[in-house]
């Protein structure tokens, strides 16, 4: 088992994976409680367009994906303001724009299919030191902002109207929050993959909600389940030579099933 630590790419993947395993549910728990789960899928598709643009123009794909995702996140907030009575329209509009742009950019450069594949589904073998440092720096930044805004995010998740009346700068907090979602998706794609990253933000939270008695427990359990999914998923993917992202997601599903069976017994 310890032989996997002899390889630098596995060291990179495990360290980066642990950071992702912490920040994904830390953001995801607020997404689930606010019933905004589809935002993850929307921003992941826009991130795909950013990655394609990066590969096409020779820009570090994680950074280009991050930039596209942040602008899309801000765009969603602006669309929600425009469609006050139909705020949910902002998500399919941005989702469609992201898919359309990604398809156009991918069609313009057919030579980077192999590189794009690793971003789509995740790959432990492609995680570099540059990826690792990017994930750690952005992950620490996300964690710090979540700690600072934790009470405001908690209040907005359970009763947004009361939070507004209490004087919380909800517009600013909402904008910061959706940017954090964008950053989380962008840095997680190297391990989990663009098409699967939203699963890591929601499935561990779904498992934690089955056994938690309060929000604090749900928050802690979701991080524990996420870390287990990532670490076991990476190890299994290495030994069985299978896709990392899919293995992590299936591991998280397995944990959810175990929790559900535990609840019934």
Phi, psi and omega per residue, in radians:
X1 nan -0.725 -3.084
X2 -1.251 -0.230 -3.109
X3 -1.104 -0.417 -3.119
X4 -1.167 -0.395 -3.135
X5 -1.349 -0.108 3.095
X6 -1.296 -0.358 -3.082
X7 -1.663 2.292 -3.111
X8 -1.091 -0.683 -3.105
X9 -1.156 -0.522 3.092
X10 -1.311 -0.625 3.045
X11 -1.073 -0.791 3.109
X12 -1.040 -0.812 -3.073
X13 -1.139 -0.739 -3.107
X14 -1.200 -0.745 3.126
X15 -1.152 -0.827 3.119
X16 -1.100 -0.707 -3.139
X17 -1.090 -0.666 3.119
X18 -1.149 -0.680 3.085
X19 -1.120 -0.775 3.121
X20 -1.120 -0.659 3.115
X21 -1.104 -0.389 3.106
X22 -1.532 -0.859 -3.013
X23 -1.325 -0.538 -3.089
X24 -1.075 -0.928 3.097
X25 -1.264 -0.459 3.113
X26 -1.080 -0.613 3.042
X27 -1.507 -0.684 -3.068
X28 -1.066 -0.579 -3.113
X29 -1.104 -0.629 3.099
X30 -1.292 -0.591 3.091
X31 -1.092 -0.809 -3.121
X32 -1.122 -0.808 -3.107
X33 -1.132 -0.501 3.137
X34 -1.610 0.081 3.119
X35 0.974 0.815 -3.138
X36 -2.104 0.544 -3.046
X37 -0.997 -0.574 -3.102
X38 -1.232 -0.265 3.101
X39 -1.083 -0.634 3.108
X40 -1.044 -0.806 3.118
X41 -1.130 -0.704 -3.134
X42 -1.077 -0.900 -3.108
X43 -1.194 -0.507 3.102
X44 -1.162 -0.629 3.111
X45 -1.245 -0.611 3.058
X46 -1.199 -0.656 3.080
X47 -1.059 -0.657 3.069
X48 -1.004 -0.741 3.087
X49 -1.090 -0.686 3.113
X50 -1.147 -0.702 3.094
X51 -1.116 -0.777 3.114
X52 -1.057 -0.718 3.107
X53 -1.121 -0.713 3.120
X54 -1.098 -0.789 3.111
X55 -1.147 -0.607 -3.114
X56 -1.238 -0.688 -3.049
X57 -1.847 0.147 3.070
X58 1.309 0.562 3.114
X59 -1.848 2.554 3.094
X60 -0.960 1.985 -2.996
X61 -0.992 -0.593 3.137
X62 -1.120 -0.713 3.134
X63 -1.210 -0.805 -3.140
X64 -1.112 -0.680 3.085
X65 -1.123 -0.666 3.124
X66 -1.121 -0.772 -3.132
X67 -1.099 -0.824 3.116
X68 -1.051 -0.756 -3.086
X69 -1.165 -0.697 3.129
X70 -1.128 -0.788 3.120
X71 -1.100 -0.660 3.100
X72 -1.146 -0.699 3.120
X73 -1.073 -0.787 3.096
X74 -1.130 -0.662 3.108
X75 -1.083 -0.678 3.110
X76 -1.093 -0.756 3.128
X77 -1.099 -0.676 3.130
X78 -1.193 -0.699 3.112
X79 -1.152 -0.631 3.106
X80 -1.103 -0.579 3.102
X81 -1.252 -0.643 -3.129
X82 -1.217 -0.667 3.137
X83 -1.856 1.213 -3.038
X84 -1.054 -0.646 -3.127
X85 -1.563 -0.133 -3.129
X86 -2.400 0.949 -3.033
X87 -1.048 -0.517 -3.097
X88 -1.146 -0.286 3.117
X89 -1.139 -0.438 -3.105
X90 -1.046 -0.623 -3.074
X91 -1.221 -0.934 3.115
X92 -1.116 -0.536 3.096
X93 -1.103 -0.857 -3.125
X94 -1.231 -0.604 3.090
X95 -1.056 -0.814 3.133
X96 -1.090 -0.740 3.126
X97 -1.100 -0.733 -3.141
X98 -1.126 -0.797 3.135
X99 -1.109 -0.805 -3.121
X100 -1.047 -0.806 -3.134
X101 -1.142 -0.710 3.136
X102 -1.080 -0.777 -3.135
X103 -1.078 -0.761 3.139
X104 -1.100 -0.810 -3.114
X105 -1.154 -0.700 3.125
X106 -1.137 -0.678 3.141
X107 -1.171 -0.399 -3.122
X108 -1.371 -0.365 -3.127
X109 -2.462 1.730 -3.076
X110 -1.511 -0.084 -3.020
X111 -1.460 -0.198 -3.093
X112 -1.855 0.497 -3.121
X113 -1.039 -0.679 -3.127
X114 -1.154 -0.800 3.114
X115 -1.091 -0.736 -3.119
X116 -1.125 -0.614 -3.130
X117 -1.023 -0.712 -3.125
X118 -1.174 -0.537 3.088
X119 -1.345 -0.549 -3.140
X120 -1.200 -0.746 -2.992
X121 -2.095 -0.024 3.131
X122 1.408 2.550 3.130
X123 -2.768 2.160 -3.130
X124 -1.196 -0.502 -3.055
X125 -1.296 -0.277 -3.094
X126 -1.781 0.050 3.138
X127 -1.371 1.981 -3.112
X128 -1.702 3.025 3.065
X129 -1.078 -0.627 3.094
X130 -1.091 -0.761 3.077
X131 -1.051 -0.784 -3.107
X132 -1.036 -0.854 -3.119
X133 -1.156 -0.644 3.090
X134 -1.093 -0.800 -3.131
X135 -1.114 -0.746 -3.120
X136 -1.156 -0.785 -3.113
X137 -1.144 -0.849 3.140
X138 -1.166 -0.672 3.131
X139 -1.094 -0.744 3.102
X140 -1.142 -0.670 3.100
X141 -1.091 -0.809 3.121
X142 -1.057 -0.791 -3.126
X143 -1.060 -0.728 -3.133
X144 -1.121 -0.770 -3.134
X145 -1.151 -0.686 3.117
X146 -1.091 -0.725 3.114
X147 -1.086 -0.780 -3.122
X148 -1.131 -0.715 -3.061
X149 -1.734 0.192 -2.995
X150 -0.959 -0.852 -3.102
X151 -1.113 -0.729 3.124
X152 -1.134 -0.756 3.123
X153 -1.123 -0.691 3.110
X154 -1.088 -0.819 -3.125
X155 -1.103 -0.792 -3.135
X156 -1.151 -0.535 -3.113
X157 -1.231 -0.573 -3.066
X158 -1.713 -0.578 -3.112
X159 -2.686 1.479 -3.056
X160 -1.142 -0.638 -3.122
X161 -1.125 -0.801 3.107
X162 -1.139 -0.623 3.115
X163 -1.106 -0.689 3.099
X164 -1.106 -0.789 -3.107
X165 -1.176 -0.468 -3.115
X166 -1.377 -0.122 3.081
X167 1.749 0.081 3.093
X168 -1.161 2.294 3.124
X169 -1.255 1.303 -2.954
X170 -1.106 -0.599 3.127
X171 -1.105 -0.799 3.131
X172 -1.148 -0.766 -3.126
X173 -1.124 -0.727 3.114
X174 -1.091 -0.721 3.133
X175 -1.139 -0.783 3.111
X176 -1.086 -0.729 -3.105
X177 -1.085 -0.804 -3.090
X178 -1.230 -0.475 3.025
X179 -1.195 -0.658 3.077
X180 -1.104 -0.661 3.070
X181 -1.065 -0.780 3.134
X182 -1.068 -0.767 3.136
X183 -1.136 -0.719 3.133
X184 -1.066 -0.787 3.128
X185 -1.109 -0.741 -3.084
X186 -1.111 -0.752 -3.097
X187 -1.429 -0.344 -3.108
X188 -1.430 -0.316 -2.995
X189 -1.140 -0.447 -3.124
X190 -1.173 -0.509 -3.132
X191 -1.682 -0.899 -3.027
X192 -1.592 -0.585 -3.082
X193 1.764 2.539 -3.074
X194 -1.023 -0.746 -3.040
X195 -1.323 -0.192 -3.061
X196 -2.089 -0.104 -3.001
X197 -1.101 -0.612 -3.131
X198 -1.132 -0.432 3.109
X199 -1.127 -0.686 -3.133
X200 -1.238 -0.329 3.127
X201 -1.508 -0.263 -3.042
X202 -2.114 -0.690 -3.045
X203 -1.132 -0.813 3.074
X204 -1.050 -0.589 3.092
X205 -1.169 -0.727 3.111
X206 -1.045 -0.689 3.116
X207 -1.188 -0.728 -3.098
X208 -1.159 -0.613 -3.132
X209 -1.142 -0.344 3.140
X210 -1.312 -0.443 -3.050
X211 -2.118 -0.189 -3.100
X212 -1.371 2.500 3.104
X213 -1.705 -0.233 3.123
X214 -2.704 3.068 -3.073
X215 -1.109 -0.715 -3.119
X216 -1.051 -0.773 3.111
X217 -1.127 -0.731 3.119
X218 -1.048 -0.720 -3.136
X219 -1.103 -0.835 -3.098
X220 -1.204 -0.817 -3.130
X221 -1.067 -0.677 -3.113
X222 -1.120 -0.657 3.098
X223 -1.194 -0.726 3.110
X224 -1.072 -0.834 3.141
X225 -1.104 -0.667 3.140
X226 -1.153 -0.782 3.119
X227 -1.081 -0.730 3.087
X228 -1.065 -0.765 -3.125
X229 -1.079 -0.780 -3.095
X230 -1.190 -0.872 -3.086
X231 -1.124 -0.862 3.124
X232 -1.128 -0.691 -3.138
X233 -1.087 -0.765 3.126
X234 -1.127 -0.763 -3.141
X235 -1.122 -0.800 3.126
X236 -1.114 -0.703 3.127
X237 -1.099 -0.640 -3.141
X238 -1.187 -0.843 -3.050
X239 -1.310 -0.535 -3.125
X240 -1.752 0.021 3.100
X241 0.938 0.949 3.137
X242 -2.212 2.977 -3.068
X243 -1.075 2.266 -3.084
X244 -1.128 -0.910 -3.072
X245 -1.023 -0.827 3.138
X246 -1.095 -0.668 3.135
X247 -1.155 -0.716 3.109
X248 -1.094 -0.790 -3.127
X249 -1.137 -0.756 3.115
X250 -1.125 -0.610 3.076
X251 -1.134 -0.717 3.112
X252 -1.157 -0.626 3.063
X253 -1.125 -0.728 3.129
X254 -1.076 -0.725 3.103
X255 -1.115 -0.721 3.094
X256 -1.052 -0.756 3.132
X257 -1.113 -0.700 3.105
X258 -1.094 -0.746 3.127
X259 -1.104 -0.753 3.130
X260 -1.107 -0.707 3.099
X261 -1.162 -0.676 3.096
X262 -1.074 -0.704 3.140
X263 -1.133 -0.626 -3.112
X264 -1.321 -0.516 -3.075
X265 -1.336 nan nan
